[in-house]
Amino acid sequence: MASHRIAVAATMAGVCLAAFGVAYLLLQSAAFGAAAAIGLVGMTVIFVDPFVGLVTYLLFLYTRPQDFVEALKSVPIMVALSVATFALMVLHMAIRHRAVVLARVPQNMLMVWFFAAMIMSHVVRANPATTIETTMEFLPTIVMYFLIATLVSSHFKLKFTVNLIVLSTLFLAGSGFLQHFTGTGLGGKESYEGRIQAIGIFSDPNDLGLALVVVMPFFYLKLTEFSRLWQKPLALIGLVAILYALFLTQSRGGILALGVMLVLMLTRRLGRTFGLIAGGVVFLAIFALAPRMGTISTGEASAHGRVEAWSVGLDLFEAYPLFGVGAYNFTEYHFRTAHNSFVLCATELGMFGLYPWIMLIYLSIKNNEFIASAVRQSRMRDVAIYVDTIRYGLIAFAVGAYFLSRTYNEVLFLFIGLSAAVTNIFVKESGEKFVLIEKRDWINGLLWTVGAWMLTKAFLVATW
């Protein structure tokens, strides 16, 4: 077993190094680099492990060579990578005479339902052009989810994937530091009004802020709980880097998510009473000292515009309650986006899409909480850190996304996929039968949906 892990780890490390080498070749010769990448990844996926294809996809997702290599800008690289990896996974299984079995978790059904709701939001308007556009836009994300849920099938692969995401996020933070101190970051990207940002899906300080805050629990848990002594200084350095980069984004949604995370972490560490007191103090301190937080009020121009967008969104939801106005269509009805993922989902997809979206987040958090407790009791504390990182990261994203339009964001579904993978691993290894979604979960999901609507509506009544 140890030799197998060493061999797999060496293979993965080699592929990662080769991927960066290919990125360099792409800068020199697009044709040669692309051919090298396709051959390298394809052969490895077929004859070694389809997981390598997923690793490649995640590297492209975070490092974004397709956004600064001129020859790749017009290529739908993420669609190609996701679909090709899935197809090569099927070929790999066929060569080895194995059946293709997707992870048996309830998130699968909810993901298909959510994707169907996105498509249906345009079908009901008899608009085939936007239906196709929406399908192609979200296709890489849903394929990524199924690849993660299926291919992250062991503790080793779970740890590897989370570590890869953490290191990739540190890479984004490093690019932000370069941008802050020199004026230019990765791909020639400059800061936005003094706020650092990355490229591609992170080309907004708020997106970068969310990507940073979702990995913060990893460093905190490594620093305060079960890691080895030599890992703690590294965890401290990583935590400081992430927090400083988050500070440089000046993302108010990211800072609020950080505050909620610290309350949860301190409650976990000190108990409910003392944790809530200490967390509340820290939260207020962050609110008072963090950049741009003092400008939050409904009278401030940016906040006023967001509240107005929320109001428009809820009015549209009430006008089109079943299927919404169409995925990615909010700005067809208002000059700015909703700046609230819940409102955006309700407006564009109606109740048919909002409910599975809420259920995906709720069920992933709920099942991972149970699994983390079970893993800790079995003394696999090193694994528990990764399970808790995914759960807290998903909570952080949900908090931050309430103030941003990130309904379809890749990082959200990346963490939902990891949550599904954790469930799949746990069920397979336990050998027991678990009811992964109960009747009360459907009711709780409905209560969360209605509760979020009522909270948002009450806020608008009080402030608008």
Long-range contacts (C-beta under 8 A, 24 or more apart in sequence): 5-156, 8-49, 8-156, 9-156, 9-160, 11-44, 11-48, 11-49, 11-52, 12-51, 12-52, 12-55, 12-160, 15-40, 15-41, 15-44, 15-52, 15-55, 15-56, 16-55, 16-59, 16-164, 19-55, 19-56, 19-59, 23-63, 23-65, 23-69, 26-65, 26-69, 26-71, 26-72, 27-69, 30-69, 30-70, 30-71, 30-72, 31-71, 34-71, 34-72, 42-84, 42-88, 45-85, 45-88, 45-89, 45-92, 46-88, 46-91, 46-92, 46-95, 47-92, 47-95, 49-92, 50-85, 50-88, 50-89, 50-92, 50-147, 50-151, 51-151, 51-152, 51-157, 53-81, 53-84, 53-85, 53-88, 53-89, 53-147, 54-85, 54-144, 54-147, 54-148, 54-151, 54-152, 54-161, 55-160, 55-161, 55-164, 56-81, 56-85, 57-81, 57-82, 57-85, 57-144, 57-147, 58-161, 58-164, 58-165, 58-168, 58-414, 59-164, 59-168, 61-144, 61-168, 61-201, 61-410, 61-414, 62-165, 62-168, 62-169, 62-171, 62-172, 63-168, 63-171, 63-186, 64-186, 64-187, 64-198, 64-199, 64-200, 64-201, 64-202, 66-200, 67-187, 67-199, 67-200, 67-203, 68-186, 68-187, 68-188, 68-199, 76-136, 78-140, 79-136, 79-139, 79-140, 81-140, 82-139, 82-140, 82-143, 82-144, 82-147, 83-139, 83-140, 83-143, 85-143, 85-147, 86-143, 86-146, 86-147, 89-147, 89-150, 89-151, 101-150, 102-146, 102-149, 102-150, 103-146, 103-149, 103-150, 103-153, 103-420, 103-421, 103-423, 103-424, 104-424, 104-427, 105-149, 105-420, 105-423, 105-424, 105-427, 105-436, 106-363, 106-436, 106-437, 107-145, 107-149, 107-360, 107-363, 107-364, 107-416, 107-417, 107-419, 107-420, 107-423, 108-146, 108-149, 108-420, 110-356, 110-359, 110-360, 110-363, 111-142, 111-145, 111-146, 111-356, 111-360, 111-413, 111-416, 113-356, 114-353, 114-356, 114-357, 114-360, 115-142, 117-323, 117-349, 117-350, 117-352, 117-353, 117-356, 118-327, 118-349, 118-353, 118-408, 119-327, 120-323, 120-352, 120-353, 121-323, 121-324, 121-325, 121-326, 121-327, 121-329, 121-348, 121-349, 121-350, 121-352, 121-353, 122-326, 122-327, 124-323, 125-326, 127-326, 130-326, 130-328, 130-329, 133-328, 134-326, 134-327, 134-328, 137-327, 137-328, 137-408, 138-327, 138-408, 140-410, 141-408, 141-410, 141-413, 142-413, 144-410, 144-413, 144-414, 144-417, 145-413, 145-414, 145-416, 145-417, 145-420, 146-417, 147-417, 148-414, 148-417, 148-418, 148-420, 148-421, 149-417, 149-420, 149-421, 149-424, 150-421, 150-424, 152-417, 152-418, 152-421, 152-425, 153-421, 153-424, 153-425, 153-428, 154-425, 155-380, 155-383, 155-425, 158-383, 158-386, 158-418, 158-421, 158-422, 158-425, 159-382, 159-383, 159-386, 161-418, 161-421, 162-218, 162-386, 162-389, 162-390, 162-418, 165-215, 165-414, 166-215, 166-218, 166-219, 166-238, 169-211, 169-212, 169-215, 169-242, 170-238, 170-241, 170-242, 172-198, 172-202, 172-208, 172-211, 172-212, 172-245, 173-212, 173-241, 173-242, 173-244, 173-245, 174-241, 176-208, 176-245, 176-248, 176-249, 177-244, 177-245, 177-248, 180-248, 194-250, 195-248, 195-249, 195-250, 195-251, 196-245, 196-248, 196-249, 197-249, 201-409, 201-410, 201-411, 205-249, 205-250, 205-251, 206-249, 206-251, 206-253, 206-254, 206-400, 206-404, 207-404, 207-406, 207-409, 208-245, 208-249, 208-251, 209-246, 209-249, 209-251, 209-253, 209-254, 209-255, 209-400, 210-251, 210-253, 210-254, 210-257, 210-396, 210-397, 210-400, 210-401, 210-404, 210-406, 210-409, 210-411, 211-411, 212-242, 212-245, 212-246, 212-249, 212-254, 213-242, 213-246, 213-254, 213-257, 213-258, 213-261, 213-396, 213-397, 213-400, 214-393, 214-394, 214-396, 214-397, 214-411, 214-415, 215-242, 215-389, 215-393, 216-242, 216-243, 216-246, 216-258, 216-261, 216-396, 217-261, 217-265, 217-388, 217-389, 217-392, 217-393, 217-396, 218-385, 218-386, 218-389, 218-393, 220-261, 220-265, 221-385, 221-388, 221-389, 222-385, 224-265, 224-269, 225-381, 225-385, 226-381, 226-382, 226-384, 226-385, 227-382, 227-385, 247-290, 247-291, 250-291, 250-292, 251-400, 252-290, 252-292, 252-293, 252-296, 252-403, 253-399, 253-400, 253-401, 253-402, 253-403, 253-404, 254-400, 255-286, 255-287, 255-290, 255-293, 256-399, 256-400, 256-403, 257-396, 257-397, 257-399, 257-400, 258-286, 258-396, 259-283, 259-286, 259-287, 260-395, 260-396, 260-399, 261-392, 261-395, 261-396, 261-399, 262-286, 264-392, 264-395, 265-392, 298-463, 298-464, 305-336, 305-339, 306-339, 306-340, 306-403, 307-460, 307-463, 307-464, 308-464, 309-334, 309-336, 309-337, 309-338, 309-339, 309-340, 309-343, 310-338, 310-339, 310-340, 310-343, 310-456, 310-459, 310-460, 310-464, 311-460, 311-464, 312-338, 313-338, 313-340, 313-343, 313-344, 313-346, 313-347, 314-343, 314-346, 314-347, 314-453, 314-456, 314-457, 314-460, 316-347, 317-343, 317-346, 317-347, 317-350, 320-347, 320-350, 321-350, 321-351, 322-350, 322-351, 322-352, 323-349, 323-350, 323-352, 323-353, 324-348, 324-349, 324-350, 324-352, 324-353, 327-353, 327-408, 328-408, 330-405, 337-405, 338-405, 339-403, 339-404, 339-405, 340-402, 340-403, 340-404, 340-405, 340-456, 341-401, 341-402, 341-404, 341-405, 341-406, 341-407, 341-409, 342-401, 342-402, 342-452, 342-453, 342-456, 343-456, 344-405, 344-407, 345-407, 346-453, 348-407, 351-449, 354-449, 355-445, 355-446, 355-449, 357-407, 358-445, 358-448, 358-449, 358-452, 359-441, 359-442, 359-445, 360-416, 361-394, 361-398, 361-412, 361-416, 362-441, 362-444, 362-445, 362-448, 363-436, 363-437, 363-441, 363-445, 364-391, 364-394, 364-415, 364-416, 364-419, 364-420, 365-391, 365-394, 365-395, 365-419, 366-441, 366-444, 367-419, 367-422, 367-423, 367-436, 368-394, 368-419, 368-422, 368-423, 371-422, 371-423, 371-426, 374-426, 374-430, 375-426, 387-422, 390-415, 390-418, 390-419, 390-422, 391-419, 394-419
